[in-house]
Amino acid sequence: MTKLSVNINKVATLRNARGGSIPDVCRVALDCELFGAEGITVHPRPDERHIRYQDVRDLKPLLTTEFNIEGYPSASFIELVKEVKPAQVTLVPDPPGAITSNAGWDTVEHFDFLKSVIAGFQSEGIRVSVFVGTDLLHIEYAAKAGADRVELYTEPYASQYGSDKEAAVAPFVAAGEKALALGLGLNAGHDLNLDNLAYLIRRIPGIDEVSIGHALIADALYFGLEKTIQLYKDQLK
């Protein structure tokens, strides 16, 4: 079954809006694990507007499921990831001021950079996933650069799902098949929710992991965190 990794950035956003330590990011992460999540994802940005670098350090010794750190591989990010040594790092081409991730890598243009970064993380025993769109050439070059997995940027699928779900999923099916044919592991994330998740999983059964944050934390306001995680896991069966 596809694994659920809960992105807890929005929990940190709420904490930072007021200051102090409420809600407790570490406590929420541990509760997510307790309620059935198979992983925790964080995306520390340079301005630390949600997850802080210290949060990443604090979480590592507490978590018992897979820890995934995603972000742009700046010098400070690389240093943090090599210090913490999560199970997985996901490389995202975010400029520093981006509100949220909004594109995958052009792995052709950035091939040499990515190849070097990937090798550096793998030398520390960290699995590397590269955030990509559905361009098949970009997936091919992610494999050539040495990536262990790719994560499909699913916002275009989510945006079109309501009007034509078959057209929305078609390029992602092709991208998933390409990744698997190249021997890559396959993750997916961005704007996945309780409405569109199950269809994606049915059409691309080779997805190893989905990373979901904004929608899941928003749903938890209505259903509670434990019930919400079970609802998402039900979509992955």
Protein Blocks (a to p, Z undefined) as FASTA:
>chain_A
ZZddddfklmmmmmmmngpjbdcfklmmmmmmmnopabdcddddfklpmbcfklmmmmmm
mpmbdcddeddddfklmmmmmmnopabdcddfbdfklmbdcbdcdfklmmmmmmmmmmmm
mmnopacdddddfbfklmmmmmmnopabdcddfklmmmmmmmommlmmmmmmmmmmmmmm
nopacddeejiafklmmmmmmmmmmbfbdcdfklmmmmmmmnojklmmmmmmmmmZZ
